[in-house]
Every structure is written in structure tokens, then in C-alpha cells.
Amino acid sequence: MAKQPLSLKVRPPRYESPRNEWRKKLHASIMSALRDKGIEYTTDQKLELRITLYLEEPQRSISR
């Protein structure tokens, strides 16, 4: 029997430099959300990601 798909929504932390520090914070926020929702993921499961980014101040045009 196929498992029901799970959904997890996480608001990523604001990007900051250096990139590796931001990635650690992103990972921590995802792991926290997984624990809060009681989701367990193992390496033998397939994972599909759908990522939507909302920009606060999108650039309107590029001048050259």
C-alpha cells in the first residue's frame, strides 16, 4: 500500500553571509518543523521538494 504524501511548510531564515551559516540555520529550521509535526524520514523513502521563494523587494529591471 502506498504511503500518503506528507506536506511540510517552512519559512527559511533570512539569507546572510557566509552561505554555510545560513545553510545550517535553514537545516535547523527544517529539522525543527519535522519534529514539531512528528514526521520521520528515512533514506529508503523518496523525497519530492517543491520550493517557492517570495522576494521582498523584487528587482524591476536591469540597467546596462
PDB file of N, CA, C and O in Angstrom, chain B, residues numbered from 101:
ATOM      1  N   MET B 101       0.842  -1.174   0.000  1.00  0.00           N
ATOM      2  CA  MET B 101       0.000   0.000   0.000  1.00  0.00           C
ATOM      3  C   MET B 101       0.893   1.245   0.000  1.00  0.00           C
ATOM      4  O   MET B 101       1.866   1.327   0.749  1.00  0.00           O
ATOM      5  N   ALA B 102       0.546   2.195  -0.843  1.00  0.00           N
ATOM      6  CA  ALA B 102       1.331   3.427  -0.937  1.00  0.00           C
ATOM      7  C   ALA B 102       1.076   4.301   0.285  1.00  0.00           C
ATOM      8  O   ALA B 102      -0.026   4.355   0.831  1.00  0.00           O
ATOM      9  N   LYS B 103       2.139   4.977   0.684  1.00  0.00           N
ATOM     10  CA  LYS B 103       2.005   5.894   1.824  1.00  0.00           C
ATOM     11  C   LYS B 103       1.385   7.205   1.355  1.00  0.00           C
ATOM     12  O   LYS B 103       1.550   7.619   0.208  1.00  0.00           O
ATOM     13  N   GLN B 104       0.676   7.835   2.262  1.00  0.00           N
ATOM     14  CA  GLN B 104       0.100   9.136   1.965  1.00  0.00           C
ATOM     15  C   GLN B 104       1.199  10.178   1.899  1.00  0.00           C
ATOM     16  O   GLN B 104       2.111  10.164   2.725  1.00  0.00           O
ATOM     17  N   PRO B 105       1.130  11.082   0.930  1.00  0.00           N
ATOM     18  CA  PRO B 105       2.142  12.134   0.873  1.00  0.00           C
ATOM     19  C   PRO B 105       2.034  13.062   2.081  1.00  0.00           C
ATOM     20  O   PRO B 105       0.938  13.335   2.569  1.00  0.00           O
ATOM     21  N   LEU B 106       3.166  13.535   2.550  1.00  0.00           N
ATOM     22  CA  LEU B 106       3.209  14.463   3.675  1.00  0.00           C
ATOM     23  C   LEU B 106       3.571  15.842   3.159  1.00  0.00           C
ATOM     24  O   LEU B 106       4.272  15.981   2.157  1.00  0.00           O
ATOM     25  N   SER B 107       3.097  16.837   3.842  1.00  0.00           N
ATOM     26  CA  SER B 107       3.393  18.205   3.467  1.00  0.00           C
ATOM     27  C   SER B 107       4.033  18.915   4.655  1.00  0.00           C
ATOM     28  O   SER B 107       3.608  18.755   5.799  1.00  0.00           O
ATOM     29  N   LEU B 108       5.043  19.686   4.363  1.00  0.00           N
ATOM     30  CA  LEU B 108       5.734  20.441   5.405  1.00  0.00           C
ATOM     31  C   LEU B 108       6.048  21.822   4.841  1.00  0.00           C
ATOM     32  O   LEU B 108       6.684  21.950   3.795  1.00  0.00           O
ATOM     33  N   LYS B 109       5.599  22.834   5.539  1.00  0.00           N
ATOM     34  CA  LYS B 109       5.884  24.204   5.113  1.00  0.00           C
ATOM     35  C   LYS B 109       6.838  24.826   6.117  1.00  0.00           C
ATOM     36  O   LYS B 109       6.608  24.781   7.326  1.00  0.00           O
ATOM     37  N   VAL B 110       7.911  25.408   5.598  1.00  0.00           N
ATOM     38  CA  VAL B 110       8.936  26.019   6.447  1.00  0.00           C
ATOM     39  C   VAL B 110       9.290  27.381   5.868  1.00  0.00           C
ATOM     40  O   VAL B 110       9.544  27.514   4.671  1.00  0.00           O
ATOM     41  N   ARG B 111       9.302  28.373   6.719  1.00  0.00           N
ATOM     42  CA  ARG B 111       9.767  29.697   6.279  1.00  0.00           C
ATOM     43  C   ARG B 111      11.276  29.740   6.496  1.00  0.00           C
ATOM     44  O   ARG B 111      11.743  29.658   7.632  1.00  0.00           O
ATOM     45  N   PRO B 112      12.046  29.869   5.405  1.00  0.00           N
ATOM     46  CA  PRO B 112      13.501  29.865   5.555  1.00  0.00           C
ATOM     47  C   PRO B 112      13.983  31.123   6.271  1.00  0.00           C
ATOM     48  O   PRO B 112      13.353  32.177   6.178  1.00  0.00           O
ATOM     49  N   PRO B 113      15.099  31.009   6.983  1.00  0.00           N
ATOM     50  CA  PRO B 113      15.652  32.207   7.618  1.00  0.00           C
ATOM     51  C   PRO B 113      16.143  33.187   6.559  1.00  0.00           C
ATOM     52  O   PRO B 113      16.471  32.798   5.438  1.00  0.00           O
ATOM     53  N   ARG B 114      16.188  34.439   6.925  1.00  0.00           N
ATOM     54  CA  ARG B 114      16.690  35.472   6.006  1.00  0.00           C
ATOM     55  C   ARG B 114      18.123  35.123   5.604  1.00  0.00           C
ATOM     56  O   ARG B 114      18.944  34.758   6.446  1.00  0.00           O
ATOM     57  N   TYR B 115      18.412  35.238   4.310  1.00  0.00           N
ATOM     58  CA  TYR B 115      19.746  34.894   3.831  1.00  0.00           C
ATOM     59  C   TYR B 115      20.784  35.825   4.430  1.00  0.00           C
ATOM     60  O   TYR B 115      20.576  37.030   4.564  1.00  0.00           O
ATOM     61  N   GLU B 116      21.902  35.225   4.783  1.00  0.00           N
ATOM     62  CA  GLU B 116      23.023  36.011   5.302  1.00  0.00           C
ATOM     63  C   GLU B 116      24.330  35.352   4.873  1.00  0.00           C
ATOM     64  O   GLU B 116      24.379  34.162   4.563  1.00  0.00           O
ATOM     65  N   SER B 117      25.339  36.126   4.866  1.00  0.00           N
ATOM     66  CA  SER B 117      26.673  35.640   4.526  1.00  0.00           C
ATOM     67  C   SER B 117      27.415  35.379   5.833  1.00  0.00           C
ATOM     68  O   SER B 117      27.231  36.134   6.788  1.00  0.00           O
ATOM     69  N   PRO B 118      28.225  34.365   5.912  1.00  0.00           N
ATOM     70  CA  PRO B 118      28.600  33.405   4.884  1.00  0.00           C
ATOM     71  C   PRO B 118      27.501  32.377   4.637  1.00  0.00           C
ATOM     72  O   PRO B 118      26.703  32.072   5.522  1.00  0.00           O
ATOM     73  N   ARG B 119      27.478  31.859   3.436  1.00  0.00           N
ATOM     74  CA  ARG B 119      26.440  30.944   2.982  1.00  0.00           C
ATOM     75  C   ARG B 119      26.298  29.721   3.884  1.00  0.00           C
ATOM     76  O   ARG B 119      25.179  29.284   4.156  1.00  0.00           O
ATOM     77  N   ASN B 120      27.407  29.167   4.348  1.00  0.00           N
ATOM     78  CA  ASN B 120      27.336  27.952   5.168  1.00  0.00           C
ATOM     79  C   ASN B 120      26.596  28.175   6.478  1.00  0.00           C
ATOM     80  O   ASN B 120      25.908  27.269   6.948  1.00  0.00           O
ATOM     81  N   GLU B 121      26.714  29.337   7.074  1.00  0.00           N
ATOM     82  CA  GLU B 121      25.977  29.633   8.309  1.00  0.00           C
ATOM     83  C   GLU B 121      24.479  29.685   8.033  1.00  0.00           C
ATOM     84  O   GLU B 121      23.675  29.190   8.823  1.00  0.00           O
ATOM     85  N   TRP B 122      24.111  30.291   6.899  1.00  0.00           N
ATOM     86  CA  TRP B 122      22.705  30.351   6.530  1.00  0.00           C
ATOM     87  C   TRP B 122      22.164  28.949   6.276  1.00  0.00           C
ATOM     88  O   TRP B 122      21.046  28.633   6.684  1.00  0.00           O
ATOM     89  N   ARG B 123      22.940  28.115   5.614  1.00  0.00           N
ATOM     90  CA  ARG B 123      22.506  26.747   5.327  1.00  0.00           C
ATOM     91  C   ARG B 123      22.295  25.944   6.612  1.00  0.00           C
ATOM     92  O   ARG B 123      21.372  25.133   6.691  1.00  0.00           O
ATOM     93  N   LYS B 124      23.139  26.164   7.609  1.00  0.00           N
ATOM     94  CA  LYS B 124      22.963  25.494   8.901  1.00  0.00           C
ATOM     95  C   LYS B 124      21.662  25.927   9.562  1.00  0.00           C
ATOM     96  O   LYS B 124      20.948  25.102  10.131  1.00  0.00           O
ATOM     97  N   LYS B 125      21.354  27.216   9.490  1.00  0.00           N
ATOM     98  CA  LYS B 125      20.106  27.724  10.069  1.00  0.00           C
ATOM     99  C   LYS B 125      18.895  27.182   9.310  1.00  0.00           C
ATOM    100  O   LYS B 125      17.875  26.858   9.919  1.00  0.00           O
ATOM    101  N   LEU B 126      19.000  27.084   7.999  1.00  0.00           N
ATOM    102  CA  LEU B 126      17.922  26.528   7.187  1.00  0.00           C
ATOM    103  C   LEU B 126      17.682  25.069   7.568  1.00  0.00           C
ATOM    104  O   LEU B 126      16.539  24.658   7.769  1.00  0.00           O
ATOM    105  N   HIS B 127      18.741  24.298   7.665  1.00  0.00           N
ATOM    106  CA  HIS B 127      18.629  22.887   8.053  1.00  0.00           C
ATOM    107  C   HIS B 127      17.985  22.752   9.437  1.00  0.00           C
ATOM    108  O   HIS B 127      17.118  21.903   9.644  1.00  0.00           O
ATOM    109  N   ALA B 128      18.413  23.590  10.375  1.00  0.00           N
ATOM    110  CA  ALA B 128      17.868  23.539  11.731  1.00  0.00           C
ATOM    111  C   ALA B 128      16.374  23.860  11.735  1.00  0.00           C
ATOM    112  O   ALA B 128      15.614  23.231  12.472  1.00  0.00           O
ATOM    113  N   SER B 129      15.942  24.829  10.924  1.00  0.00           N
ATOM    114  CA  SER B 129      14.518  25.183  10.894  1.00  0.00           C
ATOM    115  C   SER B 129      13.697  24.055  10.274  1.00  0.00           C
ATOM    116  O   SER B 129      12.569  23.813  10.703  1.00  0.00           O
ATOM    117  N   ILE B 130      14.237  23.365   9.279  1.00  0.00           N
ATOM    118  CA  ILE B 130      13.533  22.232   8.668  1.00  0.00           C
ATOM    119  C   ILE B 130      13.441  21.074   9.660  1.00  0.00           C
ATOM    120  O   ILE B 130      12.380  20.467   9.806  1.00  0.00           O
ATOM    121  N   MET B 131      14.532  20.769  10.332  1.00  0.00           N
ATOM    122  CA  MET B 131      14.529  19.674  11.300  1.00  0.00           C
ATOM    123  C   MET B 131      13.566  19.959  12.451  1.00  0.00           C
ATOM    124  O   MET B 131      12.890  19.050  12.935  1.00  0.00           O
ATOM    125  N   SER B 132      13.502  21.197  12.883  1.00  0.00           N
ATOM    126  CA  SER B 132      12.584  21.587  13.951  1.00  0.00           C
ATOM    127  C   SER B 132      11.127  21.397  13.510  1.00  0.00           C
ATOM    128  O   SER B 132      10.304  20.885  14.269  1.00  0.00           O
ATOM    129  N   ALA B 133      10.821  21.811  12.284  1.00  0.00           N
ATOM    130  CA  ALA B 133       9.467  21.657  11.760  1.00  0.00           C
ATOM    131  C   ALA B 133       9.097  20.178  11.622  1.00  0.00           C
ATOM    132  O   ALA B 133       7.958  19.796  11.887  1.00  0.00           O
ATOM    133  N   LEU B 134      10.052  19.352  11.209  1.00  0.00           N
ATOM    134  CA  LEU B 134       9.807  17.910  11.113  1.00  0.00           C
ATOM    135  C   LEU B 134       9.464  17.323  12.478  1.00  0.00           C
ATOM    136  O   LEU B 134       8.513  16.552  12.609  1.00  0.00           O
ATOM    137  N   ARG B 135      10.242  17.692  13.491  1.00  0.00           N
ATOM    138  CA  ARG B 135       9.990  17.196  14.847  1.00  0.00           C
ATOM    139  C   ARG B 135       8.622  17.664  15.353  1.00  0.00           C
ATOM    140  O   ARG B 135       7.868  16.882  15.932  1.00  0.00           O
ATOM    141  N   ASP B 136       8.306  18.955  15.128  1.00  0.00           N
ATOM    142  CA  ASP B 136       7.040  19.512  15.595  1.00  0.00           C
ATOM    143  C   ASP B 136       5.841  18.800  14.971  1.00  0.00           C
ATOM    144  O   ASP B 136       4.806  18.639  15.618  1.00  0.00           O
ATOM    145  N   LYS B 137       5.981  18.379  13.725  1.00  0.00           N
ATOM    146  CA  LYS B 137       4.879  17.727  13.020  1.00  0.00           C
ATOM    147  C   LYS B 137       4.912  16.204  13.190  1.00  0.00           C
ATOM    148  O   LYS B 137       3.981  15.515  12.774  1.00  0.00           O
ATOM    149  N   GLY B 138       5.977  15.681  13.798  1.00  0.00           N
ATOM    150  CA  GLY B 138       6.072  14.246  14.025  1.00  0.00           C
ATOM    151  C   GLY B 138       6.406  13.447  12.781  1.00  0.00           C
ATOM    152  O   GLY B 138       6.048  12.273  12.680  1.00  0.00           O
ATOM    153  N   ILE B 139       7.082  14.065  11.841  1.00  0.00           N
ATOM    154  CA  ILE B 139       7.442  13.396  10.593  1.00  0.00           C
ATOM    155  C   ILE B 139       8.816  12.758  10.738  1.00  0.00           C
ATOM    156  O   ILE B 139       9.766  13.398  11.190  1.00  0.00           O
ATOM    157  N   GLU B 140       8.910  11.498  10.352  1.00  0.00           N
ATOM    158  CA  GLU B 140      10.198  10.799  10.333  1.00  0.00           C
ATOM    159  C   GLU B 140      10.515  10.443   8.890  1.00  0.00           C
ATOM    160  O   GLU B 140       9.673   9.890   8.183  1.00  0.00           O
ATOM    161  N   TYR B 141      11.710  10.754   8.461  1.00  0.00           N
ATOM    162  CA  TYR B 141      12.141  10.492   7.083  1.00  0.00           C
ATOM    163  C   TYR B 141      13.352   9.581   7.122  1.00  0.00           C
ATOM    164  O   TYR B 141      14.305   9.834   7.858  1.00  0.00           O
ATOM    165  N   THR B 142      13.313   8.512   6.322  1.00  0.00           N
ATOM    166  CA  THR B 142      14.454   7.601   6.248  1.00  0.00           C
ATOM    167  C   THR B 142      15.028   7.621   4.845  1.00  0.00           C
ATOM    168  O   THR B 142      14.366   8.048   3.898  1.00  0.00           O
ATOM    169  N   THR B 143      16.260   7.157   4.715  1.00  0.00           N
ATOM    170  CA  THR B 143      16.965   7.217   3.428  1.00  0.00           C
ATOM    171  C   THR B 143      16.338   6.339   2.357  1.00  0.00           C
ATOM    172  O   THR B 143      16.593   6.555   1.173  1.00  0.00           O
ATOM    173  N   ASP B 144      15.523   5.349   2.735  1.00  0.00           N
ATOM    174  CA  ASP B 144      14.902   4.498   1.719  1.00  0.00           C
ATOM    175  C   ASP B 144      13.599   5.088   1.170  1.00  0.00           C
ATOM    176  O   ASP B 144      12.993   4.506   0.270  1.00  0.00           O
ATOM    177  N   GLN B 145      13.167   6.223   1.695  1.00  0.00           N
ATOM    178  CA  GLN B 145      11.965   6.883   1.200  1.00  0.00           C
ATOM    179  C   GLN B 145      12.324   7.863   0.093  1.00  0.00           C
ATOM    180  O   GLN B 145      13.404   8.454   0.095  1.00  0.00           O
ATOM    181  N   LYS B 146      11.403   8.026  -0.851  1.00  0.00           N
ATOM    182  CA  LYS B 146      11.599   9.014  -1.914  1.00  0.00           C
ATOM    183  C   LYS B 146      11.146  10.370  -1.386  1.00  0.00           C
ATOM    184  O   LYS B 146      10.200  10.468  -0.603  1.00  0.00           O
ATOM    185  N   LEU B 147      11.834  11.403  -1.827  1.00  0.00           N
ATOM    186  CA  LEU B 147      11.551  12.750  -1.361  1.00  0.00           C
ATOM    187  C   LEU B 147      11.347  13.663  -2.560  1.00  0.00           C
ATOM    188  O   LEU B 147      12.163  13.681  -3.481  1.00  0.00           O
ATOM    189  N   GLU B 148      10.267  14.411  -2.546  1.00  0.00           N
ATOM    190  CA  GLU B 148       9.996  15.392  -3.589  1.00  0.00           C
ATOM    191  C   GLU B 148       9.939  16.762  -2.931  1.00  0.00           C
ATOM    192  O   GLU B 148       9.236  16.952  -1.938  1.00  0.00           O
ATOM    193  N   LEU B 149      10.670  17.702  -3.480  1.00  0.00           N
ATOM    194  CA  LEU B 149      10.677  19.062  -2.938  1.00  0.00           C
ATOM    195  C   LEU B 149       9.986  20.014  -3.899  1.00  0.00           C
ATOM    196  O   LEU B 149      10.195  19.959  -5.111  1.00  0.00           O
ATOM    197  N   ARG B 150       9.175  20.871  -3.349  1.00  0.00           N
ATOM    198  CA  ARG B 150       8.582  21.976  -4.107  1.00  0.00           C
ATOM    199  C   ARG B 150       8.927  23.237  -3.333  1.00  0.00           C
ATOM    200  O   ARG B 150       8.489  23.428  -2.198  1.00  0.00           O
ATOM    201  N   ILE B 151       9.705  24.076  -3.954  1.00  0.00           N
ATOM    202  CA  ILE B 151      10.207  25.261  -3.267  1.00  0.00           C
ATOM    203  C   ILE B 151       9.660  26.507  -3.960  1.00  0.00           C
ATOM    204  O   ILE B 151       9.769  26.659  -5.176  1.00  0.00           O
ATOM    205  N   THR B 152       9.077  27.384  -3.166  1.00  0.00           N
ATOM    206  CA  THR B 152       8.591  28.659  -3.664  1.00  0.00           C
ATOM    207  C   THR B 152       9.282  29.753  -2.874  1.00  0.00           C
ATOM    208  O   THR B 152       9.233  29.766  -1.644  1.00  0.00           O
ATOM    209  N   LEU B 153       9.919  30.658  -3.572  1.00  0.00           N
ATOM    210  CA  LEU B 153      10.587  31.781  -2.923  1.00  0.00           C
ATOM    211  C   LEU B 153       9.801  33.055  -3.193  1.00  0.00           C
ATOM    212  O   LEU B 153       9.440  33.350  -4.332  1.00  0.00           O
ATOM    213  N   TYR B 154       9.548  33.790  -2.147  1.00  0.00           N
ATOM    214  CA  TYR B 154       8.868  35.068  -2.252  1.00  0.00           C
ATOM    215  C   TYR B 154       9.881  36.153  -1.928  1.00  0.00           C
ATOM    216  O   TYR B 154      10.397  36.219  -0.812  1.00  0.00           O
ATOM    217  N   LEU B 155      10.163  37.000  -2.902  1.00  0.00           N
ATOM    218  CA  LEU B 155      11.146  38.056  -2.722  1.00  0.00           C
ATOM    219  C   LEU B 155      10.469  39.293  -2.144  1.00  0.00           C
ATOM    220  O   LEU B 155       9.396  39.698  -2.591  1.00  0.00           O
ATOM    221  N   GLU B 156      11.113  39.882  -1.147  1.00  0.00           N
ATOM    222  CA  GLU B 156      10.534  41.068  -0.514  1.00  0.00           C
ATOM    223  C   GLU B 156      10.558  42.277  -1.436  1.00  0.00           C
ATOM    224  O   GLU B 156       9.570  43.001  -1.554  1.00  0.00           O
ATOM    225  N   GLU B 157      11.683  42.485  -2.081  1.00  0.00           N
ATOM    226  CA  GLU B 157      11.820  43.640  -2.962  1.00  0.00           C
ATOM    227  C   GLU B 157      12.354  43.170  -4.310  1.00  0.00           C
ATOM    228  O   GLU B 157      13.549  43.291  -4.578  1.00  0.00           O
ATOM    229  N   PRO B 158      11.481  42.635  -5.157  1.00  0.00           N
ATOM    230  CA  PRO B 158      11.973  42.133  -6.448  1.00  0.00           C
ATOM    231  C   PRO B 158      12.514  43.267  -7.306  1.00  0.00           C
ATOM    232  O   PRO B 158      11.990  44.381  -7.301  1.00  0.00           O
ATOM    233  N   GLN B 159      13.556  42.962  -8.028  1.00  0.00           N
ATOM    234  CA  GLN B 159      14.170  43.953  -8.911  1.00  0.00           C
ATOM    235  C   GLN B 159      13.279  44.098 -10.144  1.00  0.00           C
ATOM    236  O   GLN B 159      12.907  43.104 -10.768  1.00  0.00           O
ATOM    237  N   ARG B 160      12.945  45.315 -10.484  1.00  0.00           N
ATOM    238  CA  ARG B 160      12.007  45.534 -11.591  1.00  0.00           C
ATOM    239  C   ARG B 160      12.672  45.430 -12.955  1.00  0.00           C
ATOM    240  O   ARG B 160      12.092  44.855 -13.875  1.00  0.00           O
ATOM    241  N   SER B 161      13.852  45.962 -13.103  1.00  0.00           N
ATOM    242  CA  SER B 161      14.550  45.895 -14.391  1.00  0.00           C
ATOM    243  C   SER B 161      16.040  45.953 -14.151  1.00  0.00           C
ATOM    244  O   SER B 161      16.508  46.367 -13.090  1.00  0.00           O
ATOM    245  N   ILE B 162      16.763  45.532 -15.147  1.00  0.00           N
ATOM    246  CA  ILE B 162      18.225  45.554 -15.077  1.00  0.00           C
ATOM    247  C   ILE B 162      18.726  46.584 -16.081  1.00  0.00           C
ATOM    248  O   ILE B 162      18.464  46.469 -17.279  1.00  0.00           O
ATOM    249  N   SER B 163      19.435  47.574 -15.602  1.00  0.00           N
ATOM    250  CA  SER B 163      20.008  48.613 -16.482  1.00  0.00           C
ATOM    251  C   SER B 163      21.410  48.212 -16.879  1.00  0.00           C
ATOM    252  O   SER B 163      22.196  47.743 -16.055  1.00  0.00           O
ATOM    253  N   ARG B 164      21.712  48.398 -18.136  1.00  0.00           N
ATOM    254  CA  ARG B 164      23.077  48.104 -18.619  1.00  0.00           C
ATOM    255  C   ARG B 164      23.663  49.290 -19.316  1.00  0.00           C
ATOM    256  O   ARG B 164      24.799  49.231 -19.786  1.00  0.00           O
TER     257      ARG B 164
END
